[in-house]
Amino acid sequence: MLIKRLELEQKLRTIKNRAHNAEQLLSNVRNWLEEDLRLENRIESTLAQSNNTDRNSFVFDLLDSDKIYHIDHIKTLCIAYRLRFLDSNYFKSEIPASAKRKIKEVEFAHNTNLEGFKIMAPSRLFKLEDKNDPMLFAPIGNGYYYLIHKWGHDLHPLRRWMAWPFKNMVNLLFLILLISFFSTLVVPEGLFSRRSSTAEFFIIFFFVFKSITAVVLFYGIALGKNFNTAIWNSKYFNA
């Protein structure tokens, strides 16, 4: 059996083609990384800037109906749990890579660049101008928002009850009356007179009520606090 002679030119051509393919592969990877970095920078810039966009060009057939919420739904939740719904540029915590990756996926699927991002979270997570569970939204239009991503830990189950007194004036007044009543009950009998009476109870109750009300008013005014209905979409600390 004759051994086929080595064709050097053919081997040289093969080596050149392999090198060319490797260079092309490296070039493709480099271009992909550069494009991904450019996209990442654009998303970060959009999240960090104020934008009044109230709609995005979504492909409605691709939207998950369970993630579409009207502004009234968001407002109700914010008021119930004392949350704020503000532009993403006010968010002071780090927006995780998972959220940015989700933005890329949605943009790629809908062939669009998303804008007008908003975040729902407790006040402490926002950079509020002077006077635990973030959710990132993008506007669809007509008061509807699409939930892009949710991260962090769930809110404490008692947060709604803790925020209940600050929902409105009626709730706060009821709480003050309730605290005043129980505070009056623990006042020792005969502290102000030898014999207890209904009139004495109501006098002490009225005094305790005024004292607690004064403390609440001082706390509210000094720290610029307001009710949930007034702060849920306010960018001001003392709104």
Secondary structure, DSSP 8 states (H G I E B T S, - for coil): -------HHHHHHHHHHHHHHHHHHHHHHHHHHHHHHHHHHHHHHHHHS----------GGGS-GGGEEEHHHHHHHHHHHT-EEEEGGGB-S---HHHHHHHHHHHHHHTS-----EEEE-GGGB--B-----EEEEEEETTEEEEEEE-S----TTHHHHHGGGS-HHHHHHHHHHHHHHHHHTS-TTSSSSS--HHHHHHHHHHHHHHHHHHHHHHHHHTT---HHHHTT--BTT-
